């Protein structure tokens, strides 16, 4: 039997403005590079370069941009992962606190994706400056980028307290913990 889901969010990479800007420049740059290298090359080499350009500049960005970060909270677990890859599965009984924070991804942990930082612990983030910092009972920290930080923090705290429904914001304002 499946547990009820208190919170679920899928954030796609195409929401990241940096990637939407950089991928077209990558396509033009590599297109020019392959064109210059293949200008006098045999037809077979030109076909290989065209296939490489198509894969690197069209297929890879298209697949990457629809890929995303999935965050789900049930009454017993928070699971955060990039689609198709292992991620975190944290029992909510191990959660000491969950707080809504604002981050600067480039400044605080060097970018987007699967990151680490002294202040924010292990980080999974796709875009934006909203996150929830989860402190575990053993002192370890996990930070999850989200576009719905209050809802995520409420669901984590509800599960950690054994509730089956997310708590109301008035009960647990951002920055609060169960401790």
VOPAGU-2260 file (C-alpha; in pm, 1 decimal, decimal comma):
REM VOPAGU-2260
SITE   aa  ch    i         X         Y         Z
SITE  UNK   A    0       0,0       0,0       0,0
SITE  UNK   A    1     130,4     347,3     -89,2
SITE  UNK   A    2     161,5     618,6     170,2
SITE  UNK   A    3     -23,9     944,2     111,5
SITE  UNK   A    4     191,2    1220,9     -34,7
SITE  UNK   A    5     207,5    1536,3     174,7
SITE  UNK   A    6     413,4    1727,4     -81,9
SITE  UNK   A    7     539,2    1663,5    -434,6
SITE  UNK   A    8     725,4    1892,6    -670,8
SITE  UNK   A    9     905,3    1837,5    -998,9
SITE  UNK   A   10    1138,1    2118,1   -1103,7
SITE  UNK   A   11    1257,8    2103,7   -1463,1
SITE  UNK   A   12    1598,5    2229,0   -1571,4
SITE  UNK   A   13    1440,7    2436,6   -1848,9
SITE  UNK   A   14    1328,1    2677,6   -1574,9
SITE  UNK   A   15    1695,9    2765,1   -1516,2
SITE  UNK   A   16    1757,5    3089,6   -1706,9
SITE  UNK   A   17    2134,0    3033,5   -1722,4
SITE  UNK   A   18    2091,2    2705,5   -1911,9
SITE  UNK   A   19    1829,5    2852,3   -2146,6
SITE  UNK   A   20    2082,2    3122,3   -2237,3
SITE  UNK   A   21    2399,4    2910,2   -2252,0
SITE  UNK   A   22    2271,1    2620,7   -2465,1
SITE  UNK   A   23    2204,1    2835,7   -2777,4
SITE  UNK   A   24    2552,1    2989,5   -2745,9
SITE  UNK   A   25    2697,9    2640,1   -2713,9
SITE  UNK   A   26    2517,6    2534,3   -3032,0
SITE  UNK   A   27    2649,0    2833,1   -3229,6
SITE  UNK   A   28    3004,3    2795,5   -3094,4
SITE  UNK   A   29    3026,7    2421,6   -3161,3
SITE  UNK   A   30    2855,7    2464,9   -3497,4
SITE  UNK   A   31    3120,8    2718,0   -3600,9
SITE  UNK   A   32    3399,8    2498,5   -3464,4
SITE  UNK   A   33    3277,5    2186,3   -3645,8
SITE  UNK   A   34    3220,2    2388,8   -3963,7
SITE  UNK   A   35    3576,1    2526,3   -3952,6
SITE  UNK   A   36    3728,2    2186,0   -3877,9
SITE  UNK   A   37    3518,3    2002,8   -4134,5
SITE  UNK   A   38    3537,1    2257,1   -4415,8
SITE  UNK   A   39    3796,1    2060,1   -4615,7
SITE  UNK   A   40    3739,6    1723,7   -4446,7
SITE  UNK   A   41    3618,5    1415,7   -4634,6
SITE  UNK   A   42    3240,8    1365,7   -4653,6
SITE  UNK   A   43    3251,0    1083,8   -4395,6
SITE  UNK   A   44    3424,1    1309,2   -4139,4
SITE  UNK   A   45    3176,7    1588,2   -4213,4
SITE  UNK   A   46    2889,8    1348,3   -4142,7
SITE  UNK   A   47    3050,1    1247,2   -3811,0
SITE  UNK   A   48    3090,2    1613,0   -3710,6
SITE  UNK   A   49    2730,4    1688,7   -3807,4
SITE  UNK   A   50    2612,2    1394,1   -3596,8
SITE  UNK   A   51    2826,0    1513,1   -3303,8
SITE  UNK   A   52    2685,2    1864,4   -3334,6
SITE  UNK   A   53    2328,9    1729,7   -3349,0
SITE  UNK   A   54    2386,5    1513,4   -3039,4
SITE  UNK   A   55    2574,8    1773,5   -2833,2
SITE  UNK   A   56    2377,8    2081,7   -2933,0
SITE  UNK   A   57    2024,7    1957,9   -2994,5
SITE  UNK   A   58    1956,7    1616,1   -2840,7
SITE  UNK   A   59    2157,9    1651,8   -2517,8
SITE  UNK   A   60    2017,5    1997,5   -2426,6
SITE  UNK   A   61    1661,4    1889,9   -2513,5
SITE  UNK   A   62    1683,0    1579,2   -2292,2
SITE  UNK   A   63    1864,0    1765,6   -2014,7
SITE  UNK   A   64    1616,0    2050,8   -2003,2
SITE  UNK   A   65    1313,7    1823,4   -1949,7
SITE  UNK   A   66    1500,1    1628,5   -1681,7
SITE  UNK   A   67    1426,4    1749,7   -1330,1
SITE  UNK   A   68    1451,0    1739,6    -955,3
SITE  UNK   A   69    1174,4    1543,5    -783,1
SITE  UNK   A   70    1094,6    1616,1    -418,6
SITE  UNK   A   71     830,8    1409,2    -237,5
SITE  UNK   A   72     729,4    1396,5     127,0
SITE  UNK   A   73     517,2    1119,5     275,6
SITE  UNK   A   74     419,5    1088,5     642,8
SITE  UNK   A   75     740,5     891,3     705,2
SITE  UNK   A   76     998,8     995,3     443,6
SITE  UNK   A   77    1136,7    1278,0     235,7
SITE  UNK   A   78    1282,7    1173,3     -95,9
SITE  UNK   A   79    1478,6    1409,4    -317,5
SITE  UNK   A   80    1639,1    1295,3    -642,8
SITE  UNK   A   81    1712,7    1383,7    -998,2
SITE  UNK   A   82    1490,7    1177,5   -1227,8
SITE  UNK   A   83    1646,1     838,4   -1288,6
SITE  UNK   A   84    1932,2     886,4   -1040,9
SITE  UNK   A   85    1967,9     792,3    -677,8
SITE  UNK   A   86    1915,0    1072,4    -431,9
SITE  UNK   A   87    1821,4    1109,7     -67,7
SITE  UNK   A   88    1565,5     906,9     118,1
SITE  UNK   A   89    1550,1    1044,9     469,1
SITE  UNK   A   90    1319,4     901,9     737,1
SITE  UNK   A   91    1134,9    1197,7     889,4
SITE  UNK   A   92    1201,8    1063,5    1238,1
SITE  UNK   A   93    1564,0    1175,7    1174,5
SITE  UNK   A   94    1458,8    1537,6    1108,1
SITE  UNK   A   95    1539,5    1783,1    1387,6
SITE  UNK   A   96    1433,6    2097,9    1201,6
SITE  UNK   A   97    1329,5    2236,7     864,4
SITE  UNK   A   98    1362,2    2604,1     782,1
SITE  UNK   A   99    1284,8    2814,7     478,8
SITE  UNK   A  100    1593,9    3001,6     355,8
SITE  UNK   A  101    1699,8    3223,2      66,2
SITE  UNK   A  102    2018,0    3122,5    -109,5
SITE  UNK   A  103    2249,6    3247,1    -378,9
SITE  UNK   A  104    2327,9    2921,5    -561,5
SITE  UNK   A  105    2645,0    3050,4    -727,4
SITE  UNK   A  106    2768,0    3229,2    -415,1
SITE  UNK   A  107    2657,3    2982,6    -147,7
SITE  UNK   A  108    2743,0    2649,7    -308,9
SITE  UNK   A  109    2898,2    2713,1    -648,7
SITE  UNK   A  110    2602,7    2656,2    -879,4
SITE  UNK   A  111    2316,2    2424,3    -947,8
SITE  UNK   A  112    2281,2    2047,4    -934,7
SITE  UNK   A  113    2417,4    1815,3    -668,7
SITE  UNK   A  114    2640,9    2034,2    -451,9
SITE  UNK   A  115    2797,2    2058,7    -110,8
SITE  UNK   A  116    2878,7    2344,3     122,0
SITE  UNK   A  117    2993,3    2394,2     479,3
SITE  UNK   A  118    2686,9    2600,0     567,4
SITE  UNK   A  119    2421,6    2421,5     364,2
SITE  UNK   A  120    2551,4    2062,7     380,3
SITE  UNK   A  121    2456,6    1852,2      80,5
SITE  UNK   A  122    2248,9    2048,2    -168,0
SITE  UNK   A  123    2015,7    1953,4    -453,3
SITE  UNK   A  124    1901,6    2255,1    -651,6
SITE  UNK   A  125    1780,2    2323,8   -1005,8
SITE  UNK   A  126    1704,4    2694,5   -1012,9
SITE  UNK   A  127    1595,1    2989,7    -807,7
SITE  UNK   A  128    1689,0    3124,1    -468,1
SITE  UNK   A  129    1434,5    2945,8    -246,3
SITE  UNK   A  130    1529,7    2642,1     -40,7
SITE  UNK   A  131    1455,1    2443,1     271,1
SITE  UNK   A  132    1743,0    2357,4     502,4
SITE  UNK   A  133    1678,2    2030,5     683,6
SITE  UNK   A  134    1888,0    1957,7     990,8
SITE  UNK   A  135    1898,4    1593,2    1093,3
SITE  UNK   A  136    1916,5    1462,6    1447,5
SITE  UNK   A  137    2283,5    1368,4    1394,3
SITE  UNK   A  138    2365,1    1730,6    1298,4
SITE  UNK   A  139    2398,9    1671,1     924,3
SITE  UNK   A  140    2235,9    1926,2     696,5
SITE  UNK   A  141    2052,2    1877,1     367,1
SITE  UNK   A  142    1933,1    2171,4     157,3
SITE  UNK   A  143    1663,6    2129,1    -106,4
SITE  UNK   A  144    1597,5    2392,5    -370,1
SITE  UNK   A  145    1225,3    2444,7    -421,4
SITE  UNK   A  146     980,1    2691,0    -567,1
SITE  UNK   A  147     736,4    2616,1    -283,3
SITE  UNK   A  148     954,7    2642,8      28,5
SITE  UNK   A  149     681,2    2702,5     286,4
SITE  UNK   A  150     480,0    2401,7     167,2
SITE  UNK   A  151     787,2    2176,8     168,3
SITE  UNK   A  152     891,8    2284,4     518,9
SITE  UNK   A  153     535,2    2232,9     646,6
SITE  UNK   A  154     516,8    1883,2     498,6
SITE  UNK   A  155     857,1    1784,6     643,2
SITE  UNK   A  156     762,7    1915,3     986,9
SITE  UNK   A  157     420,4    1747,7     970,4
SITE  UNK   A  158     580,7    1413,5     889,5
SITE  UNK   A  159     847,4    1459,7    1155,5
SITE  UNK   A  160     572,3    1523,3    1410,9
SITE  UNK   A  161     373,4    1221,6    1295,0
SITE  UNK   A  162      93,4    1420,4    1133,1
SITE  UNK   A  163     -76,5    1288,4     819,7
SITE  UNK   A  164    -164,3    1633,1     681,7
SITE  UNK   A  165      65,9    1930,8     629,9
SITE  UNK   A  166      67,1    2175,2     918,7
SITE  UNK   A  167     -81,8    2520,5     884,1
SITE  UNK   A  168     164,1    2804,9     829,2
SITE  UNK   A  169      34,0    2982,9    1136,9
SITE  UNK   A  170     145,9    2688,3    1350,8
SITE  UNK   A  171     498,6    2670,4    1205,7
SITE  UNK   A  172     619,9    2994,1    1046,8
SITE  UNK   A  173     934,2    2980,5     827,4
SITE  UNK   A  174    1246,4    2916,4    1029,8
SITE  UNK   A  175    1075,3    2712,8    1298,1
SITE  UNK   A  176    1157,6    2360,2    1399,6
SITE  UNK   A  177     997,6    2080,3    1592,2
SITE  UNK   A  178    1268,4    2090,8    1857,6
